[in-house]
Amino acid sequence: MQALTRFVLRHKALVSLTWLLVAVAGVLTLSGTVHRMTNDFAMPGQAYTVDSQIVAQYGNGGSQPPYVPVLTVPRGERVTQPAVAAETGRVLGAIAASVPGVRVADYSSTGNREFVTSDGRTTFALVFIPPSTSFGGPTQTAVITRAVDAALPSGWRFGLTGEDLLANGAPASKGTGLVVETMIGSVGALVILALVFGSFLALLPLVIGGVSVLGTFLIVGGLTQITQISQIVAYLIALVGLGVAIDYSLLVVTRWREERSAGRSNADAVTVAMGHAGRAVVFSGLTVAIGLLSMIVLPVPMLRSVGFGGVLVPLVSVAAAVTLLPVILSAIGPRLDWPRLRTDRRPSRLFSSWAALVYRHRWVSAAAGLGIMALLMAPALSLHLGLPGASAEATAGPAHDALVSLTSGGVPSGVLTPAEVLTSRGSAAAVAARASGLPGVYTAVAPGTGAGFARGATAVVDVLPATESTLPAGQAEVASIEHALLGRPGVIGVGGDGASLIDFDAAVYGEFPLMLSLIAAATFVLLARAFRSVILALKAVVFNLLSMTAAYGVMTWVFQDGHGSMALFGVPATGAITMWVPLMVFAFLFGLSMDYEVFILTRIREEYDASGSPRRAVTEGLGRTGRLVTSAAAILTLGFVSMSTSGQTDLKILATGLGAGILVDAVVVRCLLLPAMVALFGRANWWLPAWAGRALRVSAPAPATADSGAASTVSVTP
């Protein structure tokens, strides 16, 4: 690290110009990068194969849920009357005429009474349209609405609903947008940084964060030219990337100020700060990257793209923190440190006193910390994977109102997520008849050639479950459909949202324990080398798993069970947690929370090497890093709060999980459990067997002489 620092300081102009060009290029290419991002959430497995075949042959449908137009006729008329049925067919035919390549199933094309509400006045249709894969690409909402409005008879009412419209179109509180969310996070971070530094140095982490975000977008823009990158990556780069880069800068700048306050020259302060804090930043960035690397090997294109984009977030942030930041500190750092309302001459009295208190009452502190974590983790035992129910995705607006007009008339919300069964052409009617009698099936239809449901040697049968297939109960219904139909004569396969989610669960979470074990092992080895300790590395991995489980518990309690989701976000109980969110929380939180472990334990390790006293190491280490960790956690949490203002329920869930995990980790784990456990293990914390030191290519620490107050409660003999 010192060699790298000397190199960048010898080439200040080159380093500055390079990052300036990166930032400018990032700004110029940002719009194109975001536009090329995709909203394709294709899953591997049987359903993916069938959905792809349906889209290839029919140009629509598959895993993409249909638009659902809802028509209500005037009082005194009934949809089942021949003249009225013909009129509904004409209105819905206007949709087919205005949107090329659609399939439409409705009462007029099937004669199925289940397309009509119990009062006979309202009917719905399933309109399968060609898929759109570009992020922010055009939807057909306006086209369909104009077509129906032009053909709608006087006195009739029209509404349009569907899974996509409920998820993105009109939630109770519309999203603020990515730019506004980033501004919210940036302004909040600036306020916290101003309180931390009390000088214009507060601007420096924001500069590094901005450059890091633009640099990451620039590289991701190149990736979008050769592979699909999910739209989720844009939010992660803008909000998580900003927070991570600020955290790393905060650590380095704080250590630089501390060395300056100790009397070092500016050049020496930069070198020493990079030798200690810069090294911690590198290890922190690597631990975040390890967690995200796990997603690259998953057989899900969307998650794999998040892995590619996500790995770049910490790596680019680290690169900026260890190259551009020391150049700026060396050139204008002292001038930025004005008016210097706060100094770093001494450790924080608050955190030093707190660390001493925890050290004295280590057993009580450990029990209290574990008790709090147990309460937070308990709801995770009932976590259900799926997607938020329609009632949770939009609680107001036209899409919500159209759905209510159906459900109040006895039509279940499961019609929004039909299973698409691909059959041989001559088997469609028999398959539909068999599916209609299955438990949990509302109805099944095979409209035939005229409606676009038969082509070549194949036909499509739509099976409408009683429950949305995005919810656990609906997935159980789809599983029973698959069990009853797959392998039957004439059945090629079962597709649709529910079948895709079932395959996703089996493909991703079936291997999750193995993936978790491998990542934990890799992280343990990395941290054992960083801390030169087996016990500290093991505790860090265990604490991270506790933080992650607590985040799952908070998500489950707030969103799935609905405790506070309406008051905080205007969203009722979702009934399930979005299928990909727990994996995303794991990938990011496992590394992000490790940042604080590295920040604190690196300083504790340094103080222990200097004094040989576990008590002094804990009090001095937490006193020096406690304010830093809580400030960094607050900045990251602000970024997640900004993300939670998005209009999409799944992003609200993701933001809540990440924010809760970071707060719990910084407050409960790192400021309570960590010092308590270090106090309990005493000298055993620093145990590194000679063979392990040789394997890790580090020297085992020399025995240190502790003061009388550093007695250990646990002894481990090397």
N, C-alpha and C positions, 0 to 999 in steps of 0.2 A: 504493500500500500504506500509506503514512504517513497519507493522508487517511482511508482506511478505519479504520486503527487509532485515529486521533483520534475518529472518529465512534463506534466501539464503546466507547471509554473514556468518552465523554460520556454514553453511555446504558447504563451497566453493568447497572442493574436490569432494563431491558427485554431486553437480550441474555441475561442469566442466566435470566429468567423464560421466555423463548421456548424456550431449550434444555431447561429443566426440563419444560415442557409436552410438548416433543417426546419426551423420554425416557420420561415417564409414559405418554403415548399409545402409544409403541412397546412398552412392557411389556404394556399392556392388550390390544393387538391382535396380539401376537406369535403366540399359539397359533392364532388364526384364519388368520393369514398363512401359516404353515407348512402348515396343513391344506389350504389352497386350492392349494398348489403341486402341480405335476403331474409324473408320471413318464412322460409321453408323449414318445417319442423318434421320432416320425414323420419320415420322410425324403421329400424331393421326388422326383418322377419316375414312371416307368411302374409300378413296384412299389407306390408309395404309392396311386396311382389304383386299382389292382387290389385292394390290401388294403382300402381304404376301401369298395369295392364289395362285397367279401366280407363285411365286418363289417356293412354296411348290409342285405344280403340274408339273411345267416345268423346275425347277432348274435354272432359269435365268430371266432376265428382271425385270418387275415391276417398281419401282422407280429408278432403276439404268439405266442411259441412255446407249444406245448401242454404240459400236465401229462402225465407218463408214468408211469402205475401199472405196477408190476412184480409179477407173481404167480408163485410157485414151488410146484409141487404135490409131494406126498410121494413118496419113493422108490418105484419100481415102477409109478408112473403116468406117463402121457404126455399132454401138452396136446392132441396130435393125436387121441387117442381120443375118439370121438363123445360119450360121457357126460361126460368131463372138459371137452371144448370147450364143451358146453352149460352146464356149471357155471361156467366162466370167463365165458361170456356173461351168466349170471345175476348174477355178482358185479359185473361192469362195468356191467351195467344198473342196479345200485343207485346208481352214480355219476350216471347220466343222470337217475334219479328224484329225486336229492337236490339236483342243481344244474341249475336250469332253463336251457334254451337252449344245451345243449352238443352237440357232435358227437363221436362216438367211433368210432375205427377200430381193429380188433383182429383176431385170428385167427378168432374166431367169426363176425364180420360180413364178412370178406373171403375166408376160406379160404386165405390167403397164408401159406405155410410160413416165410417170412422173419420173421414175428412171433414165432417160437419159437426158442429157443437150440439149439445143436447137440446138447445132451444130451436135448432134448425135454421138460425139466421146467419151464422158465421161459418165460413169455410176457410181452409188454408191450402196451400200448395207447396210442394218441394221443388225448388228451382236450382238445378245444378249448373254452375257456370264454369267456363274455362278458368283454370287456376292462374293466380298472379303471384310471382315469386319475388318481385323487387320490393325493397323496404320503402314504404310510403307510396307504392305504386297505385294506379287508379283503381277504384272500386266501381262496382256496377250499381251502387245504391241510387245515384242520381238518375241514371239511365232507366232503371226499372221504375222509379217513382214517376218520371215524366211519361213513360209509356202507359202506365196504369191510369194516371190522372187524365190523360187524353182520351182513354177509352172508357172511363168509369161512368156508368149511368147516373143520372141525377138522384140524389137521396142515398146513394151507397157510400159506405165508409171504407177506407183503405189504410192498412198499416203494414209495415215491413219489419220483420225480426229475423233472428238467426244467431248462431253462436258467435260469429265474427262481429256482427253489429252490436251484440250485447257486450262483448269484450272490449271493443274499441270505439263504438259509435256514440253512446250517450250514457255514460255512468252518471251517478248523482252529482259528482263534481268532476268536470272535465280536467284533463291533465294540463300541466303548465307548459310542457314542452321541454326538450332537452336543453336548449340554450338558457331558458329561465331557470331550470333546475341547477345548471352549472353555476349561474350567477348567484343563486341563493347559497350554494355551498361555498363559493369563493368569498362572498361578503362575510358570511359567518366565520370562515377561517381567518379572514383578515382581522376581525374583531378579537378573536382568541389570540392570534399572534401578537397583536398590539398589546394585549394584557400581559403576555408572556415576556416580551422583550422591552416594552416601554420605549421603543425607538423605531426609526425607519427600517431597521432590520426586519420588521414584520413583513415588509414587501418582498424580501428576498426569497423565502420559501414559495410564495405565490408565483414569482418569476420562474423558479425552477419547475414548479408544478405545471405551469402553462407550457413551458418548452417541452417538458416530458410528454404531456398529453398530445401536443402537436406532432412530436416525433413519433409517438406510437401510432397515431392516425396515419402518418405518412407511410410507415412500414405496412400497416394493415391495408392501406390503399393498394400497395403492390400485391398483397396476398389476394385481394378481391379480383385481381386480373387473372389469377390462375386457379382459384378455388372459391367456393361459396363461403361467405362469412356472415354469421347471424347478426341481425339487428341488435340483439342484446349486447353485443360487444361494444357498440357505440356508447351505451349507457355506462358500461363498466370502465371504459377508457376515460370518459369525461368525468365521472364522479369518483369511482374507486381509484383510478389512476391519479387524479388530482390529489386525493387524500394521502395516498401512499407516498407520492413525491414530496408533499409537504412534510409528512412525518419524517422522512429520511433527512430532509434539509433541516428540520427542526432539531434533530439529534446532533447533526454536525455543527450547526451554528451555535447551539447551546454550549457544546464542548469548546468551541473556539472562543466564545466569550469567557468561559471559565478559565481557560489558559491565559487569556489576555489579562484577566483580573488577578491572576497569580503572578504577573510581572513579566511574562514572556513577550518577546518582540512579536510583531504581527506575522512575520514569516515563520518563526518557530511555532507560534500558536496554530497556524494553519497546518503545519506538518504534524504536530502532535495530535491535533484534533482528528486529522485524517487517519493517523496511525491507530487511534482507538475507536472513535465514533465511525470513521469511514469503514473500518474493518467490520464493525457491527452492522453497518448498513449492507455491506456485501453479503454477509451471512443471512441477514433478514430477507433480502431480495431473493436469495437462493431458496430459502424455505418456502416463500410464497410461490416461487416458480415450480418447486417440486409438487406442491398440491395441485397446481393447474396443469402440470404435465400429465397427470392421471387422466385428464379428459381427452387428451389427444389419442389415446389408445382405445377409446370407447367406440363401439360400432354404430354411433349415431352422428350423422353429419353435422347437425346443429351444435351438439355439445363438443364435437371435435373442433369445429371452427371457433367456439368459445375458448377452447384450450389454446389454440394457436394465437388468437388475439390476446387472451388473458395472460399468457406467459410473457408477452412483450411489455405488459404494464409494469411489473416490478423491474424487469431487466433494463428498460429504457430509463426508468426512474433512478435506478442505481447508477447507470452510466452518467446521467446528468449530475447526480449528487457527488460523484467522485472525480468528475472532470471539470464541468462548468462551475460548480459551486466553489471549489478552492481558488479558481482563477478570480472570481468576483470578490471573494473575501480578501485575497491578497492585494487586489487592485484598489478596491474602494470600501472594503469592510469597515475600517475604523470610521470613515466619514458617514456611513449609513447608521452606525451605532450612536445616533444622536436623537433626542436629548438624553437618552440613557436614564430613564426614570427608574429602571430596575437593573440591578447588577447580579452577577453570578459568583460573587466572592465566596459565599458560604452556602452550604447545603440548606435546603428548605427546612425551616424550623418545624413547620407543620408535619411534613412527611418524616423528618428525623424523629420527632416525638412519637408519631404514630408507629414507626418501625420499632422504636424502643419499647413501646407499650405491647405491641404484638409479640416481641421477643420475650418479654417477661411473662406474658400469659399465653404461651405458645399452644398449650393443649386446648384452652378455651377458644382461642382464635381459630385453630384448625377445625374444632368441632363446629363452631359457628359457620365458618366458610363452607364446610361440607354439607351442613344442614341447609343453608341457602341454596347451594347447587342442587341438592336432592329435590327441593321443592320446585325449582325451575325446570329440572329435567323430567319430573314425573309425567307431565302431560304428553311427552314425546312417546310414551308407551302406547297411546291411542292414535298416533298419527296415521292418516289414511292418504295414500297417493292417488292422484287423479287430476282433475282440473276444477276450478271453482264452479259451483252451480250457476245457472243462468240468473237466479234471483240475486246472487252476490255480485255478478258482473255489471249489472246495470239496475239501479234502483229508481230510475226516473228516465224520462225521454220517450220518443216514439217507439223504439225497439222494445222497451219494457212494457209500454202500454199495449202494443200488439200482442205480446206474449200473454199478458194478463187476460186479454179478451178471449184467448184460447183456453187457458187453464181454468178460468171461471166458468167456461162452458163445458168442462169435462174432458178436454183434450190434454193429455199429460205433456209436460215439457220435454219428455224423451223424444218426441217427434222431431226436435231440432237436431238430433244426432242419430240418424238412421244408420244401420249396418248395411253395407252394399255387398250383396252376394252375387258373384259372377257365376253364371251357369251356362250350360249348353242351351242352344236356342229352344229346343223342344222340351226342356225340363223346367222352364221358368214357372209355369202355372202350378205344377206339382210341388216345387220347392216352396213357392209362396203359400200354398195351402198347408204344407207341413209346418212351416215357420209360424203361421198364424196361431196354431194351437199350442205353441210352446209357452211355458210359464214366464211371466214378465214381458211378453210381447203384446203391444197394443194392437198392431195389425201388420200385415205384410202385403205388398202389392207388386204386380208385374205388368206395368202398363202396356208394354209391347212396342212394336215398330213405330206406330204413329206418334208416340210421345218421345221417341228417341231412345227407348230402353232395350232395343234389340238391334244388333248390327252384325252382319256376317253370320258366323256360326255360334255367336254368343248372345246372351241376354243378361240384363241386370234386374235383380229382385231387391227391392228396398224393404228391410225389416225395421219397423219402428218400435223401439223399446218403450216401456212405460216410464222408465227413469232415464235421465240423461246419461249417456254412456261415459261421460267424463267423471261421474261420481262413482264411488265404490259399489253401490247397489246396482247401478247401470252396467258397470263392468262385469259384475256377476251375471247379469242377464245376457250380455254379449258372450261371455264365456259359455253359457248354456246353449246359446245359438250355435257357436262354433262346435261344441261337443255334439250337437244333434245333427248338424249339416255337413261338416267337413268329412270327406271320405265317402259321402253318399253319391249314388249314380247321378251324373249330370251337374254336380257341384264342383266348380273349379277352385273356389276359395271365398273367404269372407274378409271384406275390407271395411273401411270406415274408421272414425275416431276411436271408438271403444276398442276395436281389435288392435289398432296401432298402439294404444296405451298398454294393453295387455302384453304385447310383444316388447314394448319399451321396458316394462317392469322386469320381464324375464331376462332381456338382453343386458340391461345395465345393472339393476340391483341384485341380480343373481350372482354377479361377480364382485359386488361391492365389498364384502368382507375381505376377499383376497386383495383387492386394490387398496383397501384401507391398511391392511397389514404391510404391504410392500412400501407404501408411502410413509407409514410410521417408522418402518425399519430404516429407510433412507434418511429420513429426518433425524432419527436418533443418531445415526453415524455422523451426520454433518454437525449436529450440536455437540456430540461428545468430543469432536475435534475442536469446535469453537470454544467450549467451556473447559476442555481438558478434565472432564469429569463424567463418570458413568451415571451417577445418581442424579445430577442436575439435568442431564439430557433425558433421562427416563422420566423425571418429574415433568419436564417441559412437554413431552409427548402426551403424558396422561392428562395434564391440565388442559391441553388443547382439545383433547377428546371430550373432556367435561364441558368446556366452553361451547363446543359444537353441539353437544346434546342439549345443553341449556337453550341454545338458540332454537333448536327444533321444538323444544317444549314451549317456548314463548310463541312461536308461529302457530303451533297447534292450539294453544289456549286462546290466543287472540283471534285468529282467523277461522280455523276449522270449527272451533266451539263457539266463536262469536262473543267472547268476553272483551268488550271495548272496541271491536272492529267498527261498529256502527258509529259510536261516539267519536272515534279518532279519524276514521276514513270514510264514513258514510257507507260502509259495506256490511251487510248482514253476514251471518255465519256462512262460510263457503262450503262446509261439509267435507272438504278435502283440501289437501295442499298440492299445488301445481306440481305435476310429476317431476319436472326437471329442477325445481327450486332446491330441494334438500341436497342434491348433488352439487349444485352451484354454490350453495352456502358452505358445504364441506370444502370444496376446492379453494375458495377464497378465504374463508375464515380460518382454516387450518394454518395457512401461511400468515395471514394478517395478524392474528392473535399471537403468533410466534414472534412477531416484531417486538412486542412489549417484553416478552420473556428474554429475548436476546438483549434488548436495551438494558433491562434491570440486571440480569445475571452477568452480563459482560462487565458491568461496573462493580457488582459485588465481587466477582472474581478478581478484578484489578485491585480492589481495596483489600481483599484477603491476602493477595500476594504481597502487598505492601506492608500490612500490619500483622498478619498471622492471627488475627482475632475474628472469629465468626460474628461476635456481637457487633464489633465496629464495622465489619464488612456489610452487615445487613443494614444498620442504621445509616452509615455513610452512603452506601449504594442506593438505598431507597430515597434517602434525603436528596441525593443528586439527580435521581431519575424520576421520582414520583410525580412531580409537577409536569415534567416532560411527557410522561406516559399518559396522564389524565388529559393534558392539553391535546396530545396527538389523537387520543381516542375521541375527544370531543369534536375535533376537526373531521375525522372520518365519519363519526355519527351524523354530523351535519350534512355530509355528502349523501348519506343514506336517507336522511330525512327529506332531502331535496328529491331523491329518487322516488320516495313514497308519494310525492305529489303528482306522479304520473297518473294518467287516466286508466291505466291497465291494472287490473286487480293482481295479476301475477307479479308485476313489478313492485306493487305495494307489499306483497308477501315477502318477496326477496329482500327488499329494503329493510323490512322489519326484522327478518331473521339475521341479516348481517349487522344491523345497528344494535340489536339486543345482544348478539354475541360479542361484539366489540366492547360494549359498555360493561357487560357482566365480566368479561375477561379482564378489562383494565381495573375495575373497581373491586370485584370480589376475589378473583383469582390472583392477580398480580400484586394487589396492595394488601391482601389479607392472607389467602392461602399460601402464596409463595413465601413471604417472609416467615410465616409460622412454620412451614415445613422445613425451610432452611435452618431455622432455629432448632427444630426437633432433631434433625439429622446431624447437626454439629459438624465435626471433622469428617464424617462420612460423606458429606457433600462433595469433597474434593478428591474422592478416591478414584484413581485411574491405575489399573494394574499395568505392570511394565509391558506385558505382551500386547495389551490394548494400545498403549502408547506407541509401540513399534508399528503396529498395524495401521494406526491413524497417522503415523509419521509426525508425532508430536512428543515432546519430552514430558514425562510425568512430573508434576509439581513437586518441588522439594518440601519436606516437612517444615511447617511453619510453627513458631512458638506463639501460642495464644495467651491472652491475658487471663487473669483469674476468673473473670466473668464469662468466659467462653466455654464453660464446661458443656460437654456434649451429652445428650440423653440417649444417643444411639451410637454404638461403636461398630465399625466394620474393619476387619483386619485384611489388608491387601494380601 
